[in-house]
Amino acid sequence: MNSVKAGVGYEVVIGLEIHVQLLTASKMFCACPTTFGAPPNTQICPVCLGLPESLPVLNARAVELGIRTGVALNCTVHPRSRFHRKNYYYPDLPKNYQITQYQYLVHPPLATDGSLEIASEGPRRPIGIRRVHLEEDTGRLVHPPRGGHSLVDFNRSGVPLMEVVTQPDLRSPQEARTFLGGLRVLLQAIGVSTGRMEEGSLRVDANVSLRLPGGPLGTRTEVKNMNSLRSVERALVHEVARQRQVLEAGGAVVQETRHWDEDRGVTFASRSKEEAQDYRYFPEPDLVPLVVTPAVVEESRRTLPELPEARRRRYVATFGLPEHDAELLTSSASMAAFFEETVKRFPYPRTVSNWLVGDVAAYLNAHGKELEGLPVTPDRLAGLLRLVEQGTISGRTAKELLPEMLASGADPEALVQARGVLQISDTEALRAVVDEVIREHPGPVADVRAGKGQALTFLVGQVMKKTRGRANPELVHRLLRERVSS
């Protein structure tokens, strides 16, 4: 998608609020499981239903993952924080309040004031992280298509969430998408979340406004209901254009919450934007303050795995990969892991990288899939590349076999035998085909003798056509030059 410009005189200002489902076995304040896809209302108890006399107990694992995220995002993890009640009514909120953390000066949230570096349209630059805090999820409303009513599934009620709030540092929808992708791969790398937006494990709201460069922030709208990286970019492109049209027509942008309609490609107003005072925040009386010691923070820092940015730099320095390829390989935790495992079996990093960021990435994009969801293994891809290196099959044949391998996980050697696509490297057999092509195309042969390189490419193509792509291309080139010159 082309870069979006806000129009003459206007600057785009975007901040994100990302809700991350944490990788815990149980909910934030009770022992109910968090398994995705369970039948409705089968993972509930008095605590997550908000029944009288039930009391919350904080999930220590959720706190650990929150601290790990704060450290990875270069935040200050506060030694003392506490939970608050956010009061509002909605059918999927059984207690009529949500337990969350709010940014009070006396009791700040878990972590604040961090940053995450992204590769923007210009040089790499940091995007500020305002805060990282913990909270519980709400239930889910289900709207039958012709029911005339709504159903409530409370399985998700109380699931541990972590909210990451950025500073309004993003300057285009493309930057917002880049940041979100970078945060997702970071969370995957440190084992905090699956980041699967299609399952609701990562949900994002965006605050968007336009302003005159250097001027005060404009009136913002909040955009919701974006369930993929592509949706985030499309929704923000539309909202920026909508606000620009309003301002250029002499109107005023209204502060409100808008929802993204994926099918129509538009945002629409859903309600006026609430402010903090509308929620009547006050400290949660059933939970004591959360105390995090310096030793806990240091242990979290010490046990962090290699972060995506460090991995990107290592790929450039150790494997000699171009910056662009290293960026693409580390944009997904599954892609980076697949790359490294394949290189262990086929120790030619540039070749492996070319296949992954080229043919494999094209297949994933075309089918809307993630590499971790495919049956193919690093061992199988390494086997395919080894067949090409050994001259058993041609690169062209390998590219033809790859989609079937990605779809089924098939063994490349078995595919080669079943398809009968072994590369022809027998000199005498190929010499006969070369002689036949030379007899059939005297004009291009004369052009080759006259020094026209394109004619040789044509003749090679004719040999490959007659051998159904199985001829060894290097041997074909050599034989053609020998026969034409003689």
C-alpha positions as CSV (number, residue, x, y, z in Angstrom):
1,M,0.0,0.0,0.0
2,N,1.3,3.4,-0.8
3,S,2.5,5.7,1.9
4,V,-0.3,8.0,3.2
5,K,0.2,11.7,3.5
6,A,-2.1,13.7,5.6
7,G,-2.5,16.5,3.1
8,V,-1.0,19.9,2.8
9,G,-0.3,21.4,6.3
10,Y,-1.4,18.4,8.3
11,E,0.6,15.9,10.3
12,V,-0.7,12.4,11.3
13,V,-0.5,11.5,15.0
14,I,-1.2,7.9,16.0
15,G,-1.0,6.2,19.4
16,L,-1.8,2.5,20.0
17,E,-3.4,0.6,22.8
18,I,-2.5,-3.1,22.4
19,H,-4.3,-5.7,24.5
20,V,-2.2,-8.9,24.8
21,Q,-3.6,-12.2,26.1
22,L,-0.8,-13.7,28.3
23,L,0.4,-17.2,28.0
24,T,-0.9,-18.6,31.3
25,A,-2.7,-21.8,32.1
26,S,-5.3,-20.1,34.3
27,K,-7.1,-16.8,34.5
28,M,-5.9,-13.6,36.1
29,F,-7.8,-14.0,39.4
30,C,-9.0,-17.6,39.5
31,A,-8.0,-21.1,38.6
32,C,-10.2,-21.5,35.5
33,P,-8.4,-22.6,32.3
34,T,-7.8,-20.3,29.4
35,T,-8.0,-22.8,26.5
36,F,-9.0,-21.2,23.2
37,G,-12.1,-22.6,21.5
38,A,-13.7,-24.4,24.4
39,P,-17.5,-24.7,24.3
40,P,-19.3,-21.6,25.6
41,N,-19.5,-21.1,29.4
42,T,-17.5,-24.2,30.3
43,Q,-14.5,-22.4,31.8
44,I,-16.1,-20.3,34.5
45,C,-16.4,-20.1,38.2
46,P,-17.9,-17.7,40.9
47,V,-14.8,-15.5,40.7
48,C,-14.9,-14.8,36.9
49,L,-18.7,-14.5,37.1
50,G,-18.5,-11.9,39.8
51,L,-20.8,-13.8,42.2
52,P,-21.2,-12.6,45.8
53,E,-18.6,-13.5,48.3
54,S,-16.1,-14.6,45.7
55,L,-12.6,-13.1,46.0
56,P,-9.8,-12.6,43.4
57,V,-6.3,-14.1,43.8
58,L,-3.6,-12.7,41.6
59,N,-2.0,-15.0,39.1
60,A,1.8,-14.8,39.8
61,R,2.7,-16.1,36.3
62,A,0.8,-13.2,34.7
63,V,2.8,-10.8,36.8
64,E,6.0,-12.5,35.8
65,L,5.1,-12.1,32.1
66,G,4.2,-8.5,32.6
67,I,7.6,-7.8,34.2
68,R,9.4,-9.6,31.4
69,T,7.6,-7.4,28.8
70,G,8.4,-4.3,30.7
71,V,12.1,-5.2,30.8
72,A,12.2,-6.2,27.1
73,L,10.6,-2.8,26.3
74,N,13.2,-0.9,28.3
75,C,10.6,0.3,30.8
76,T,10.9,1.3,34.4
77,V,9.3,-1.6,36.4
78,H,7.9,0.0,39.5
79,P,8.6,-1.5,42.9
80,R,5.0,-0.9,44.1
81,S,1.8,-0.8,42.0
82,R,-1.8,-1.7,42.6
83,F,-5.0,-2.7,40.9
84,H,-8.1,-0.5,40.4
85,R,-11.7,-1.0,39.6
86,K,-12.9,0.5,36.3
87,N,-16.6,0.9,36.6
88,Y,-19.0,0.6,33.7
89,Y,-22.0,-1.5,32.6
90,Y,-22.0,-3.9,29.7
91,P,-23.7,-7.3,29.4
92,D,-20.3,-9.1,29.0
93,L,-19.0,-7.6,32.3
94,P,-20.6,-9.6,35.1
95,K,-19.2,-7.6,38.0
96,N,-20.1,-4.2,36.4
97,Y,-16.4,-3.3,36.8
98,Q,-13.1,-4.5,35.4
99,I,-10.1,-5.1,37.6
100,T,-7.2,-3.2,35.9
101,Q,-4.3,-0.9,36.7
102,Y,-4.6,2.9,36.3
103,Q,-1.9,5.5,36.1
104,Y,-2.0,7.2,39.4
105,L,1.0,9.2,40.7
106,V,0.8,7.4,44.0
107,H,0.2,4.0,42.6
108,P,1.6,3.8,39.0
109,P,0.9,0.7,36.8
110,L,3.4,-2.1,36.5
111,A,5.8,-0.5,34.1
112,T,6.2,2.9,32.4
113,D,8.4,5.0,30.1
114,G,9.9,2.5,27.6
115,S,10.6,2.3,23.9
116,L,10.6,-0.1,20.9
117,E,12.7,0.7,17.9
118,I,11.2,0.2,14.4
119,A,12.4,0.4,10.9
120,S,10.2,3.3,9.7
121,E,10.2,4.9,6.2
122,G,13.4,6.7,7.2
123,P,16.2,5.6,9.6
124,R,15.3,3.2,12.5
125,R,13.8,5.2,15.4
126,P,12.3,4.4,18.8
127,I,8.6,4.6,19.5
128,G,7.8,5.6,23.1
129,I,6.0,3.2,25.4
130,R,3.8,5.1,27.9
131,R,2.9,2.1,30.1
132,V,2.5,-1.6,30.5
133,H,-0.2,-2.7,32.9
134,L,-2.2,-5.8,33.8
135,E,-5.9,-6.4,33.8
136,E,-8.6,-9.0,33.2
137,D,-10.6,-9.6,30.0
138,T,-14.3,-9.3,29.6
139,G,-16.7,-11.9,28.3
140,R,-17.8,-12.1,24.7
141,L,-21.1,-11.3,23.1
142,V,-22.4,-13.6,20.3
143,H,-25.0,-12.3,17.9
144,P,-26.9,-15.0,16.0
145,P,-27.6,-13.9,12.4
146,R,-31.4,-14.2,12.6
147,G,-31.9,-14.7,16.4
148,G,-33.2,-11.2,17.3
149,H,-31.1,-11.6,20.5
150,S,-27.6,-11.9,21.8
151,L,-25.8,-14.6,23.8
152,V,-23.0,-14.2,26.3
153,D,-20.0,-16.5,26.6
154,F,-18.1,-15.9,29.8
155,N,-15.1,-18.2,29.0
156,R,-13.0,-15.2,28.2
157,S,-14.1,-13.3,31.4
158,G,-11.1,-13.0,33.6
159,V,-8.5,-14.1,31.1
160,P,-5.1,-12.4,31.8
161,L,-4.5,-9.4,29.7
162,M,-1.6,-7.0,29.4
163,E,-2.1,-3.6,27.9
164,V,0.8,-1.9,26.1
165,V,0.1,1.8,25.5
166,T,2.4,3.8,23.2
167,Q,3.2,7.5,23.1
168,P,1.5,9.3,20.2
169,D,4.8,8.9,18.2
170,L,3.6,7.1,15.1
171,R,3.3,9.3,12.0
172,S,1.5,7.1,9.4
173,P,-0.7,4.0,9.2
174,Q,2.3,2.2,7.7
175,E,4.4,3.0,10.8
176,A,1.5,1.8,13.1
177,R,1.5,-1.6,11.2
178,T,5.3,-1.9,11.4
179,F,5.3,-1.1,15.1
180,L,2.5,-3.7,15.8
181,G,4.3,-6.3,13.8
182,G,7.5,-5.6,15.7
183,L,5.8,-5.8,19.1
184,R,4.1,-9.0,18.2
185,V,7.4,-10.7,17.2
186,L,9.0,-9.4,20.5
187,L,6.1,-10.9,22.6
188,Q,6.4,-14.2,20.7
189,A,10.2,-14.3,21.2
190,I,10.0,-13.8,25.0
191,G,7.2,-16.3,25.4
192,V,4.6,-13.8,26.6
193,S,1.9,-14.4,24.0
194,T,1.0,-16.2,20.9
195,G,0.2,-12.9,19.2
196,R,-2.5,-14.6,17.1
197,M,-4.9,-11.8,16.2
198,E,-7.3,-14.2,14.6
199,E,-7.8,-15.8,18.0
200,G,-8.0,-12.5,19.9
201,S,-4.7,-13.0,21.6
202,L,-3.6,-9.6,20.4
203,R,-6.2,-6.8,19.9
204,V,-5.4,-3.2,19.1
205,D,-7.2,0.1,19.4
206,A,-5.8,3.2,17.7
207,N,-6.1,6.9,18.7
208,V,-5.8,9.0,15.5
209,S,-5.7,12.8,15.0
210,L,-4.3,15.4,12.6
211,R,-2.5,18.6,13.5
212,L,-0.5,21.4,12.0
213,P,3.2,20.5,12.2
214,G,4.6,21.6,15.6
215,G,1.2,22.6,16.8
216,P,-1.0,21.2,19.6
217,L,-2.5,17.7,19.2
218,G,-5.8,17.7,17.3
219,T,-9.0,16.1,18.4
220,R,-8.6,12.3,18.4
221,T,-10.8,9.5,17.5
222,E,-10.4,5.9,18.8
223,V,-10.7,3.2,16.1
224,K,-11.6,-0.4,17.2
225,N,-12.4,-3.8,15.7
226,M,-9.2,-4.3,13.7
227,N,-8.3,-8.0,13.7
228,S,-5.2,-8.2,11.5
229,L,-2.1,-6.2,10.7
230,R,-3.7,-5.5,7.3
231,S,-6.9,-4.3,8.9
232,V,-5.0,-1.9,11.2
233,E,-3.3,-0.3,8.2
234,R,-6.5,-0.1,6.1
235,A,-8.6,1.3,8.9
236,L,-6.0,4.0,9.7
237,V,-5.6,4.9,6.1
238,H,-9.4,5.5,5.9
239,E,-9.6,7.4,9.2
240,V,-6.8,9.7,8.3
241,A,-8.4,10.5,4.9
242,R,-11.8,11.0,6.6
243,Q,-10.4,13.4,9.2
244,R,-8.5,15.3,6.5
245,Q,-11.6,15.7,4.5
246,V,-13.5,17.1,7.5
247,L,-10.8,19.6,8.3
248,E,-10.3,20.7,4.8
249,A,-14.0,21.3,4.4
250,G,-13.9,23.7,7.4
251,G,-15.5,21.2,9.9
252,A,-14.3,19.9,13.3
253,V,-13.4,16.3,14.1
254,V,-15.6,14.9,16.9
255,Q,-14.0,13.0,19.8
256,E,-15.6,9.6,19.5
257,T,-15.1,5.9,19.3
258,R,-15.3,4.5,15.8
259,H,-15.5,0.9,14.6
260,W,-13.8,-0.5,11.5
261,D,-16.0,-2.3,9.0
262,E,-13.7,-4.7,7.1
263,D,-16.2,-5.5,4.4
264,R,-17.1,-1.9,3.5
265,G,-13.7,-0.5,4.2
266,V,-14.9,2.4,6.4
267,T,-15.0,3.5,10.0
268,F,-18.3,4.4,11.6
269,A,-19.2,6.2,14.8
270,S,-20.3,3.9,17.7
271,R,-20.3,6.2,20.8
272,S,-18.8,9.3,22.2
273,K,-15.3,8.8,23.7
274,E,-15.3,8.3,27.4
275,E,-12.8,10.0,29.7
276,A,-11.1,8.6,32.8
277,Q,-13.6,10.3,35.2
278,D,-16.5,8.4,33.4
279,Y,-15.1,5.1,34.8
280,R,-14.8,6.3,38.5
281,Y,-11.5,4.5,39.0
282,F,-10.7,3.6,42.6
283,P,-8.3,1.1,44.3
284,E,-9.4,-2.5,44.2
285,P,-10.2,-3.3,47.9
286,D,-9.9,-7.1,47.5
287,L,-6.2,-7.0,46.3
288,V,-3.2,-5.8,48.3
289,P,-0.6,-3.7,46.5
290,L,1.8,-5.5,44.1
291,V,5.4,-5.4,45.3
292,V,8.2,-6.2,42.8
293,T,11.7,-6.3,44.2
294,P,14.9,-5.3,42.3
295,A,16.0,-8.9,42.4
296,V,12.9,-10.1,40.6
297,V,13.4,-7.5,37.8
298,E,17.1,-8.4,37.5
299,E,16.2,-12.1,37.2
300,S,13.7,-11.3,34.5
301,R,16.4,-9.3,32.6
302,R,19.0,-12.1,33.0
303,T,16.7,-14.8,31.7
304,L,15.4,-12.9,28.6
305,P,16.1,-14.8,25.4
306,E,17.8,-13.1,22.4
307,L,15.5,-10.3,21.3
308,P,14.5,-9.8,17.6
309,E,16.6,-6.7,17.2
310,A,19.7,-8.4,18.5
311,R,18.9,-11.4,16.3
312,R,18.6,-9.1,13.2
313,R,22.0,-7.7,13.9
314,R,23.5,-11.2,14.3
315,Y,22.1,-12.3,11.0
316,V,23.8,-9.4,9.2
317,A,27.1,-9.8,11.1
318,T,27.4,-13.6,11.3
319,F,25.5,-14.8,8.2
320,G,26.3,-11.9,5.9
321,L,22.6,-11.4,5.1
322,P,21.4,-8.1,3.6
323,E,19.6,-5.8,6.1
324,H,16.3,-6.2,4.3
325,D,16.4,-10.0,4.4
326,A,17.4,-10.0,8.1
327,E,14.5,-7.7,8.8
328,L,12.1,-10.0,7.1
329,L,13.4,-13.2,8.7
330,T,13.1,-11.7,12.2
331,S,9.7,-10.2,11.6
332,S,8.2,-13.5,12.7
333,A,9.4,-15.7,15.6
334,S,8.4,-18.8,13.6
335,M,10.3,-17.7,10.5
336,A,13.4,-16.9,12.4
337,A,13.3,-20.3,14.2
338,F,12.7,-22.1,10.9
339,F,15.6,-20.3,9.3
340,E,18.1,-21.2,12.0
341,E,17.0,-24.9,12.1
342,T,17.3,-25.1,8.3
343,V,20.8,-23.6,8.3
344,K,21.9,-26.2,10.8
345,R,21.0,-28.9,8.2
346,F,22.0,-27.0,5.1
347,P,24.8,-24.6,6.1
348,Y,24.4,-22.0,3.3
349,P,22.5,-19.1,5.1
350,R,22.2,-16.9,2.0
351,T,20.6,-19.7,0.0
352,V,18.2,-20.6,2.8
353,S,17.3,-16.9,3.3
354,N,16.6,-16.4,-0.4
355,W,14.1,-19.3,-0.4
356,L,12.4,-18.2,2.8
357,V,12.0,-14.5,2.1
358,G,11.2,-15.3,-1.6
359,D,9.2,-18.4,-2.5
360,V,8.1,-19.4,1.0
361,A,7.0,-15.9,2.0
362,A,5.1,-15.6,-1.3
363,Y,3.2,-18.8,-0.5
364,L,2.4,-17.7,3.0
365,N,1.1,-14.3,1.8
366,A,-1.0,-15.9,-1.0
367,H,-2.6,-18.4,1.4
368,G,-2.9,-16.1,4.4
369,K,-0.9,-18.5,6.6
370,E,1.9,-18.5,9.2
371,L,4.9,-20.7,8.8
372,E,4.3,-22.4,12.1
373,G,0.9,-23.6,10.8
374,L,2.4,-25.5,7.9
375,P,3.3,-29.2,8.0
376,V,6.7,-28.7,6.3
377,T,9.8,-29.0,8.5
378,P,13.2,-27.4,8.3
379,D,14.7,-30.8,7.6
380,R,12.4,-31.2,4.5
381,L,13.3,-27.7,3.2
382,A,17.0,-28.5,3.8
383,G,16.6,-31.7,1.9
384,L,15.1,-29.9,-1.1
385,L,17.9,-27.4,-1.2
386,R,20.4,-30.2,-0.9
387,L,18.9,-31.9,-4.0
388,V,19.4,-28.7,-6.0
389,E,23.0,-28.3,-4.7
390,Q,23.9,-31.9,-5.7
391,G,22.5,-31.4,-9.2
392,T,19.8,-34.0,-8.6
393,I,17.0,-31.6,-9.5
394,S,17.1,-28.1,-11.1
395,G,16.2,-24.9,-9.2
396,R,13.2,-24.6,-11.4
397,T,12.0,-28.1,-10.5
398,A,12.5,-27.3,-6.8
399,K,10.3,-24.2,-7.1
400,E,7.6,-26.4,-8.7
401,L,7.8,-29.0,-5.8
402,L,7.9,-26.4,-3.0
403,P,4.2,-25.6,-2.9
404,E,3.3,-29.2,-2.5
405,M,5.9,-29.6,0.2
406,L,4.5,-26.6,2.1
407,A,1.0,-27.8,1.8
408,S,1.6,-31.5,2.7
409,G,5.0,-31.7,4.4
410,A,6.0,-34.3,1.8
411,D,9.6,-35.6,1.6
412,P,11.4,-34.0,-1.3
413,E,13.2,-37.2,-2.4
414,A,9.9,-39.1,-2.5
415,L,8.3,-36.3,-4.6
416,V,11.2,-36.3,-7.0
417,Q,10.9,-40.1,-7.5
418,A,7.1,-39.9,-7.8
419,R,7.2,-37.1,-10.4
420,G,10.1,-38.4,-12.3
421,V,11.8,-35.1,-12.3
422,L,15.5,-36.1,-11.8
423,Q,17.8,-33.6,-13.4
424,I,19.4,-34.8,-16.6
425,S,23.2,-34.4,-16.3
426,D,24.2,-37.0,-18.8
427,T,26.4,-35.3,-21.3
428,E,25.7,-37.6,-24.3
429,A,21.9,-37.5,-23.7
430,L,21.9,-33.7,-23.5
431,R,24.3,-33.3,-26.5
432,A,21.7,-35.1,-28.7
433,V,19.0,-32.6,-27.5
434,V,21.3,-29.7,-28.0
435,D,22.1,-30.8,-31.6
436,E,18.4,-31.2,-32.3
437,V,17.7,-27.6,-31.1
438,I,20.6,-26.2,-33.2
439,R,19.2,-27.9,-36.3
440,E,15.7,-26.5,-35.7
441,H,16.8,-22.9,-35.0
442,P,19.5,-21.8,-37.4
443,G,18.6,-18.1,-37.1
444,P,19.3,-17.9,-33.3
445,V,22.4,-20.0,-33.8
446,A,23.7,-17.4,-36.3
447,D,22.8,-14.6,-33.8
448,V,24.8,-16.4,-31.1
449,R,27.8,-16.6,-33.4
450,A,27.3,-12.8,-34.0
451,G,27.7,-12.2,-30.3
452,K,24.0,-11.7,-29.4
453,G,23.6,-13.1,-25.8
454,Q,19.8,-13.2,-25.9
455,A,19.8,-15.7,-28.6
456,L,21.8,-18.1,-26.4
457,T,19.2,-17.7,-23.7
458,F,16.5,-18.6,-26.2
459,L,18.3,-21.8,-27.2
460,V,18.8,-22.8,-23.6
461,G,15.1,-22.3,-23.1
462,Q,14.3,-24.6,-26.0
463,V,16.5,-27.4,-24.6
464,M,14.8,-27.0,-21.2
465,K,11.4,-27.1,-22.9
466,K,12.3,-30.4,-24.7
467,T,13.5,-31.9,-21.4
468,R,10.6,-30.6,-19.4
469,G,12.9,-28.5,-17.3
470,R,15.0,-31.4,-16.2
471,A,18.2,-30.6,-18.1
472,N,21.2,-29.3,-16.0
473,P,21.2,-25.6,-17.1
474,E,25.0,-25.2,-16.6
475,L,25.7,-28.2,-18.7
476,V,23.3,-27.0,-21.4
477,H,25.0,-23.6,-21.6
478,R,28.4,-25.3,-22.0
479,L,27.3,-27.7,-24.6
480,L,25.5,-25.0,-26.6
481,R,28.5,-22.8,-26.7
482,E,30.8,-25.7,-27.7
483,R,28.4,-26.9,-30.5
484,V,27.6,-23.4,-31.9
485,S,31.2,-22.4,-32.0
486,S,32.2,-25.6,-33.8
